């Protein structure tokens, strides 16, 4: 069996950072919606 290079798995920390960014995005969107109303 030939050696197959496995792509580097993203760290869980990366996902946590993503989650935090998403939360920030959502809260930003919420404030924008409130301003529009």
Secondary structure, 3 states (H helix, E strand, C coil): CCCCCCCCCCCHHHHHHHHHHHHHHHHHHHHHHHHHC
